[in-house]
Amino acid sequence: QGKCPEDGWDESTIELFLHELAIMDSNNFLGNCGVGEREGRVASGLVARRHYRLIHGIGRSGDISAVQPKAAGSSLLNKLTNSVVLDVIKLAGVRTVTSCFVVPMATGMSLTLCFLTLRHKRPKAKYIIWPRIDQKSCFKSMITAGFEPVVIENVLEGDELRTDLKAVEAKIKALGAENILCVHSTTSCFAPRVPDRLEELAVICANYDIPHIVNNAYGVQSSKCMHLIQQGARVGRIDAFVQSLDKNFMVPVGGAIIAGFNESFIQEISKMYPGRASASPSLDVLITLLSLGTSGYKKLLKERKEMFSYLSSELKKLADNHNERLLDTPHNPISLAMSLKNLDETNDAAVTQLGSMLFTRQVSGARVVPCGSVQTVNNYTFKGFMSHANDYPCAYLNAASAIGIKKQDVDVFLKRLDKCLKTFRKEAKQEKSINEISDANAATEQLED
């Protein structure tokens, strides 16, 4: 039926299934006589076993989704993977999605593929409207496609950084709708930035007849992000949304899903991909979804949401203990931020030093963001880089509750963070005592004089 099974399969069943697919490929036929330049020959048995002897990849030279006659098994694998992934995207909340395909590139290059496809539809266009998010790959995806990003600064509402809708519309009017390739919005992001106002942006795009591409990098795991996409498509325009395989399905890096609500446009994107492609990302995500089943994936989504609540409450307690605060970012369903105001005021280098201390203590993924850092990306200079704003009010630390996180991860992180912050407080007290002694000695010397 092309659906993800409700209950996951055991490993031996999945292996049997993959071997059945593999023997449908010509390179595995007993009497095969290959005289072409690409015959699925593999020198290493270890490499062949690693890929379950599915060597031909997916697609043909003109279309990544096309069926390859001498690779019936690999072609079937590709079709099934796309169908199962579509089923899971619907399950995760975007119920009206009509088409998707797995592409063997990470999110940034997959976004580039979407922009290149739109180029043929809008030959005059040279600009992409982009509400600012300080993440290099989504910015470079526009540059690589040959377009000029028009950066829309975010609006500070409380602690949250939100989409400046008035600035987006004003920029569209100033540049002219026909000169704009698309609006490039974002759902999943690091707090204190929150998902873009997708519904309002989708309405603006529909009103001005401008395409809308959504960077949904790790949004499949969030019901809130998926709801925003569903609502945006219902009330306005969303042409495609792109998500990473590794971040949402716990597989190796190297694949993404391009999905949308217009099947013909998604097919156009798949045809834009030049040549055949690696089947590895498709194979990885199919194996994973067959082993989890819909019940297993739903369970992971539920656990992630529970861990987000737990991380939020425990990080707030820790922040209070250190005279800091958990930033109030209710619209961000995955990432949290804790202020580092006291640390920043104590020592300019203390914030980045905290990041180093956490990393050397095997805490990965936590980001420390100092105030006022400047970075140039492809000749564009961003002030306050990593904070998604030119002048965010304070330095802060990020932590995220992503799919697969366990209570143990949260507890160990909080314990190590607490220890690091106590070290800084101790050092600050010692420095204060030394300064007080020095001042007292100086005063005594003056009296003696």
C-alpha positions in Angstrom: 0.0 0.0 0.0 3.1 2.3 0.1 2.3 3.2 3.7 4.6 3.0 6.8 3.6 -0.2 8.8 2.0 0.5 12.1 4.2 -1.9 13.9 7.9 -2.0 13.1 9.5 -5.0 11.4 12.3 -7.0 13.0 15.8 -6.8 11.5 15.7 -10.2 9.8 12.5 -9.4 8.0 13.9 -6.0 6.8 17.1 -7.8 5.6 15.1 -10.4 3.7 13.1 -7.6 2.1 16.2 -5.7 1.0 17.8 -8.9 -0.4 14.7 -9.6 -2.4 14.9 -6.0 -3.9 18.6 -6.4 -4.6 18.2 -9.6 -6.7 15.9 -7.6 -9.0 18.9 -5.5 -10.1 20.8 -6.7 -13.2 24.2 -6.5 -11.5 23.1 -9.3 -9.2 21.7 -11.6 -11.9 23.6 -14.9 -12.1 24.0 -14.8 -15.9 24.5 -11.1 -16.2 26.8 -9.9 -19.0 27.5 -6.1 -18.6 29.1 -4.2 -21.5 28.2 -0.7 -20.5 30.2 2.0 -18.6 28.0 1.7 -15.5 27.2 -1.9 -14.6 27.0 -1.8 -10.8 30.4 -3.5 -10.4 31.9 -3.2 -6.9 35.5 -4.1 -6.1 35.0 -4.6 -2.3 32.7 -7.2 -0.9 32.5 -5.1 2.3 31.2 -2.1 0.3 28.7 -4.4 -1.5 27.4 -5.7 1.8 27.2 -2.2 3.3 24.8 -1.3 0.6 22.9 -4.6 0.6 24.2 -5.0 -3.0 21.8 -2.2 -4.1 24.6 -0.6 -6.3 22.8 1.2 -9.1 21.5 4.2 -7.2 18.2 5.9 -8.0 16.8 7.7 -11.0 18.1 8.1 -14.6 20.3 10.8 -16.1 17.3 13.0 -16.8 15.2 12.5 -13.6 16.0 11.4 -10.1 12.6 9.9 -9.7 12.6 7.9 -13.0 12.6 4.1 -13.1 15.9 2.5 -14.2 15.1 -0.7 -16.3 18.2 -2.6 -15.3 17.7 -1.7 -11.6 14.2 -2.7 -10.9 14.9 -3.4 -7.2 16.6 0.0 -6.6 13.8 1.8 -8.5 11.2 0.0 -6.4 13.2 1.0 -3.2 13.1 4.6 -4.3 9.3 4.6 -5.1 8.5 2.9 -1.8 10.7 5.2 0.3 9.1 8.3 -1.2 5.7 6.8 -0.6 6.4 5.8 3.0 8.0 9.2 3.8 5.0 11.0 2.4 2.8 8.9 4.7 5.0 9.9 7.7 4.9 13.6 6.8 1.0 13.4 6.8 1.2 11.6 10.1 3.4 14.3 11.6 0.8 17.0 10.8 0.9 18.2 7.1 -2.1 16.2 6.1 -2.7 17.8 2.7 0.8 17.3 1.3 0.5 15.6 -2.1 4.1 14.8 -3.1 7.6 14.4 -1.9 10.9 12.8 -2.7 14.1 12.0 -0.9 17.1 13.7 -2.4 20.7 12.6 -1.5 21.8 16.1 -0.4 21.5 17.9 2.9 19.0 20.7 3.5 21.1 23.6 2.2 21.8 22.1 -1.3 18.1 20.8 -1.4 17.0 24.4 -0.9 19.3 25.4 -3.7 17.7 22.9 -6.0 14.3 24.4 -5.3 15.5 27.9 -6.1 17.1 26.8 -9.4 13.8 25.2 -10.4 12.0 28.5 -9.7 14.5 30.3 -11.9 12.9 28.9 -15.1 9.4 30.1 -13.9 10.6 33.6 -13.0 13.4 34.5 -15.4 13.4 38.2 -14.3 13.8 37.5 -10.6 17.1 38.1 -8.9 16.1 38.6 -5.2 15.0 36.2 -2.4 13.2 37.7 0.6 14.7 36.1 3.7 13.7 36.8 7.3 17.0 36.6 9.0 18.2 33.4 10.7 21.8 33.1 11.6 22.6 29.7 10.1 25.1 29.6 7.3 23.8 26.8 5.0 20.4 28.3 4.4 22.0 31.7 3.6 24.5 30.1 1.3 21.8 28.0 -0.5 20.5 31.3 -2.0 24.0 32.6 -3.0 24.9 29.2 -4.6 21.8 29.3 -6.7 22.9 32.7 -8.0 20.4 35.0 -6.2 20.7 38.0 -4.0 19.3 37.5 -0.5 17.3 40.4 0.9 17.8 40.2 4.6 14.7 41.2 6.7 15.7 41.9 10.3 13.5 40.4 13.0 11.4 42.2 15.5 12.0 41.8 19.2 8.7 41.0 21.0 9.5 40.4 24.7 12.4 37.9 24.5 11.4 36.5 21.1 12.6 37.5 17.7 9.7 37.3 15.3 9.0 38.0 11.6 8.7 41.6 10.6 5.8 41.3 8.2 5.5 45.0 7.5 9.2 45.0 6.4 8.6 42.0 4.1 5.7 43.6 2.4 7.4 47.0 2.1 10.4 45.3 0.5 8.2 43.4 -2.0 6.6 46.7 -3.1 10.0 48.4 -3.3 11.7 45.7 -5.4 8.6 44.7 -7.5 7.0 41.3 -7.2 8.2 40.2 -10.6 11.9 40.7 -9.5 11.5 38.5 -6.4 12.1 34.8 -6.9 10.5 33.8 -3.6 10.1 34.3 0.1 12.4 31.9 2.0 11.0 31.4 5.4 12.1 29.2 8.4 10.2 27.0 10.9 12.8 25.2 13.1 15.4 27.6 14.6 17.5 28.4 17.7 15.8 30.4 20.4 15.2 33.2 21.0 14.3 33.3 17.4 11.0 31.6 16.8 9.4 30.1 13.7 8.4 32.6 11.1 4.8 33.8 10.9 4.1 31.3 8.2 0.4 31.9 7.8 0.8 35.6 7.3 3.8 35.1 4.9 1.8 32.6 2.9 -1.0 35.1 2.5 1.4 37.8 1.4 2.9 35.4 -1.2 -0.5 34.5 -2.5 -1.6 38.2 -2.7 1.6 39.2 -4.7 1.8 35.9 -6.6 5.3 35.1 -5.3 6.5 31.6 -4.6 7.2 30.5 -1.0 9.9 28.0 0.0 10.0 26.9 3.7 13.2 25.7 5.4 11.8 23.1 7.7 15.2 21.6 8.6 14.3 19.8 11.8 10.6 20.7 11.9 9.0 17.3 11.2 9.6 16.3 14.8 7.6 19.3 16.0 3.8 19.2 15.7 3.8 23.0 16.0 6.1 23.5 13.0 4.1 21.0 10.9 0.9 22.8 11.9 2.3 26.1 10.7 3.1 24.6 7.3 -0.4 23.0 7.1 -2.1 26.3 8.0 0.1 28.3 5.7 -0.8 26.1 2.7 -4.5 26.3 3.7 -4.8 30.1 3.9 -2.1 31.1 1.4 0.8 29.8 -0.6 3.6 27.4 0.2 5.3 25.9 -2.9 7.8 23.5 -1.2 9.1 22.7 2.3 12.5 21.1 2.9 13.5 18.9 5.8 16.6 17.0 6.8 16.7 13.2 7.1 19.3 13.0 9.9 17.7 15.6 12.2 14.2 14.2 11.9 14.7 10.4 11.4 18.0 9.7 13.2 20.0 8.5 10.1 23.4 9.5 8.9 23.8 13.0 7.4 23.4 13.3 3.6 19.8 13.4 2.7 16.7 15.6 2.7 13.0 15.5 1.8 11.6 18.0 -0.6 7.8 18.1 -0.2 4.9 20.2 -1.4 1.2 20.6 -2.2 1.5 20.7 -6.0 2.6 17.4 -7.4 3.7 18.8 -10.8 6.0 21.4 -9.2 7.7 18.8 -6.9 8.2 16.6 -10.0 9.9 19.6 -11.7 12.3 19.9 -8.8 13.2 16.2 -9.1 13.8 16.6 -12.8 16.1 19.5 -12.1 18.6 17.2 -10.3 21.3 16.3 -12.9 22.0 12.6 -13.3 21.5 9.6 -11.1 21.9 9.7 -7.3 23.0 7.7 -4.4 20.4 5.4 -2.9 22.0 5.4 0.6 19.8 8.1 2.1 16.7 6.5 0.8 17.9 3.1 2.0 18.7 4.5 5.5 15.4 6.2 6.0 13.4 3.2 4.7 15.2 0.8 7.0 14.6 3.2 9.9 10.9 3.7 9.3 10.3 0.0 8.7 12.0 -0.8 12.0 10.1 1.9 13.9 6.7 1.7 12.3 4.2 4.5 12.8 3.7 3.5 16.4 7.5 3.7 17.1 7.8 7.1 15.4 4.8 8.5 17.2 6.3 7.3 20.5 9.6 9.2 19.7 7.7 12.4 18.9 5.7 12.1 22.2 8.9 11.5 24.2 10.6 14.5 22.5 7.8 16.7 23.5 7.9 15.4 27.1 11.6 16.0 27.3 11.2 19.6 26.0 8.9 20.3 29.0 11.3 18.6 31.4 14.4 20.5 29.9 12.5 23.7 30.1 11.5 23.4 33.8 14.9 22.1 34.9 16.8 24.7 33.0 14.6 27.4 34.5 15.5 26.2 38.0 19.2 26.2 37.2 19.0 29.7 35.7 17.2 31.0 38.9 20.0 29.4 41.1 22.6 31.4 39.1 20.7 34.7 39.1 20.0 34.2 35.3 16.7 33.5 33.6 15.2 31.2 31.0 14.2 33.4 28.2 10.5 33.5 27.5 10.1 32.0 24.0 6.8 30.1 24.0 6.6 30.1 20.2 9.7 27.9 19.8 8.8 24.3 20.4 12.3 22.7 20.1 15.0 25.2 21.3 15.5 27.0 24.6 17.7 29.9 25.7 19.1 30.8 29.1 20.6 34.3 29.7 24.3 34.7 30.5 24.1 38.3 31.6 26.1 38.0 34.8 28.8 36.0 33.0 29.0 38.5 30.2 29.3 41.5 32.6 32.0 39.7 34.7 34.3 39.0 31.8 34.2 39.6 28.0 35.7 36.2 27.2 33.7 34.3 29.9 30.8 33.5 27.5 32.9 31.8 24.8 35.0 30.2 27.5 31.8 28.6 28.9 31.2 27.1 25.5 34.7 25.6 25.4 34.3 24.2 28.9 31.0 22.5 28.0 32.5 21.0 24.9 35.6 19.6 26.7 33.2 18.1 29.2 31.5 16.2 26.3 28.4 18.4 26.1 27.7 18.7 22.4 25.0 20.8 20.7 24.8 23.5 23.4 25.5 26.9 21.8 26.8 30.0 23.7 26.0 33.3 22.0 28.0 36.3 23.0 26.8 39.9 22.4 28.0 41.8 19.4 30.0 39.3 17.4 30.4 40.2 13.7 30.8 37.6 10.9 31.0 37.9 7.2 29.4 35.2 5.1 29.8 35.4 1.3 30.6 39.1 1.5 27.5 39.8 3.6 28.4 41.1 7.1 26.1 40.1 10.0 26.3 42.1 13.2 25.4 40.1 16.3 25.9 36.9 14.3 24.3 33.7 15.8 21.8 35.8 17.8 19.6 36.5 14.7 19.6 40.2 15.5 22.0 43.2 15.3 21.7 44.0 19.1 20.1 41.3 21.1 19.8 42.5 24.8 21.9 39.7 26.4 24.3 36.9 25.8 22.7 33.5 26.2 23.1 29.7 26.0 21.0 27.4 23.7 19.9 23.9 24.4 17.4 21.9 22.3 15.1 18.9 22.9 15.4 17.0 19.6 14.1 13.6 18.6 15.9 10.8 20.4 16.9 12.8 23.5 16.8 11.0 26.8 16.2 12.1 30.4 19.8 11.1 31.1 21.0 13.5 28.4 19.1 16.4 30.1 20.3 15.5 33.6 24.0 15.1 32.7 23.9 18.4 30.7 22.3 20.3 33.6 24.8 18.8 36.1 27.8 19.8 33.9 26.4 23.2 33.1 25.8 23.9 36.8 29.4 22.8 37.7 30.8 25.2 35.0 28.8 28.1 36.2 29.8 27.5 39.8 33.4 27.5 38.7 32.9 31.0 37.1 31.2 32.3 40.3 34.0 31.0 42.5 36.6 32.6 40.3 34.6 35.9 40.3 34.5 35.8 44.1 38.2 35.2 44.4 39.0 38.0 41.9 36.7 40.3 43.9 38.4 39.4 47.2 41.9 40.0 45.6 40.7 43.4 44.3 39.3 44.3 47.8 42.6 43.3 49.5 44.6 45.3 46.9 42.3 48.3 47.5 42.7 47.9 51.3 46.5 47.7 51.0 46.6 50.8 48.8 44.4 52.7 51.3 46.7 51.6 54.2 49.8 52.8 52.3 48.2 56.2 51.7 47.3 56.6 55.4 50.9 55.7 56.4 52.2 58.2 53.9 
